[in-house]
Amino acid sequence: MMKKPLVFAEQAFTAIALLLHTGGPLNVILTGGYSQGDKQIAEPDFGLTRNLYLLTYLVVFCLLTIRWRKVLYVLQRDRYIWAILALVLLSFFWSEIPGRTLSRSVSFTGSTLLGVYFATRYTLKQQLQLLGWTFGLVVGLSLIYALLLPKYGIMGGVHAGAWRGIYTHKNNFGKMMTLSSVVFTLLLMSGQKQKLWFSLGLGLSVMLLLLSTSKGALVNVMAMWAAIAVCRLLRLQYHLLVISLGSIAVAAGVASLWLVDNLESIVVDVLGKDLTLTGRTDLWITVLEMIQQRPWLGYGYQAFWDGLNGPSAVVWRAEAWQVPDAHNGFLDLLLQLGIVGMLVFLIGYFANVVSSIIRLRNTSSSELIWPVPFLIFMILSNLPETSLMRANDIFWVLYVAIALSRLMPSRDDSQDLDLNDSQSFDQTPDFLRQPLSAR
């Protein structure tokens, strides 16, 4: 009986830790409701958020220590996550801003450990259920902020009227609602009993996405739903699969030709952008010139963008634009860790994609669809913005969890996350209970 409150407390901690890594709900309050285009009086103090992250990492470290056998098992089988982590930590030695690289590397390590914990503690089905809890909190709190605290929940400035929920910018809110829509869609497909709640979560997520006015998020959620549909086709018999994929390839080719022919009207009239994507293409050219100066190892993790005090000063002066990042996750990765870091990430990424598709093909479980749309979303969301390999960020936590979940021994993914069944969380395989000398 004593285990039940502890199980609930651990699940609640996990959901809150994931919520914190989405970027809400404190930062928008700590900025005083600042919106892009407003006059900022003073630099906000995010000390409280940093302390909460540190507390999260401490708890996660303790929980991983308790289950050290699983962690050791994963450490022995994975290469790419640990190679990236090692590269991030070692970049201190060639960083343009060593102090920042050191502090951000600690945060990046903590985020990685949270992903390790999520993968080793919960099955994919339980991960999806906990993400449902997390995004349920995001949706509920965002409604409260927008309706009761509109200074924080609705943007002013250049994006006046756009909803941002518990986040500092509407684009981040749009990305979270894209993820939320995908999670609730997959939960609806899972055949669980709480379909009414999942339907409500999906409906509210789509509504809030539209209220964010983020055109990119709208395009991404449609792409994710298309990816889910394709994933279901992958389970067809071989001859039907070939016909279906051939038809999709032909349709995609026709759609691509149409997009190329109508690119200007789509970008300008539909997405409301200019052909430079609001100055991004000019920015990317300047950033590529900076990458060429230090191509192999980059400028160090999180050590390029420091206003006029760092290497970013060249970009700021050339573009007359005080950008916080390259507005492209892959260019920012090249800036930080160079070609070496990019290659390590991409090799690991494609290994995860292939493994996820193979597992998807061999099982009928809906939760095994989850990795594929998420991995696609990682690419799409990092084309116009930067959310790749960032410390204290939900995308990196979920990427690590997905990468390591495929390496865990076969577990019962059909097991629902049941608050009243503490035994459902004690799924350590027998061979991991044995002493190392016996294996």
Secondary structure, 3 states (H helix, E strand, C coil): CCHHHHHHHHHHHHHHHHHHHCCCCCHHHHCCCCCCCCCCCCCCCCHHHHHHHHHHHHHHHHHHHHCHHHHHHHHHHCCHHHHHHHHHHHHHHHCCCHHHHHHHHHHHHHHHHHHHHHHHHCCHHHHHHHHHHHHHHHHHHHHHHHHHCHHHHECCHHHCCCECCCCCCHHHHHHHHHHHHHHHHHHHHCCCCCHHHHHHHHHHHHHHHHHCCCHHHHHHHHHHHHHHHHHHHCCCCHHHHHHHHHHHHHHHHHHHHHHHHCHHHHHHHHCCCCCCCCCHHHHHHHHHHHHHHCCCCCCCCCCCCCHHHCCHHHHHHHHCCCCCCCCCHHHHHHHHHHHHHHHHHHHHHHHHHHHHHHHHHCCCCHHHHCHHHHHHHHHHHCCCCCCCCCCCCHHHHHHHHHHHHCCCCCCCCCCCCCCCCHHHHCCCCHHHHCCHHHC
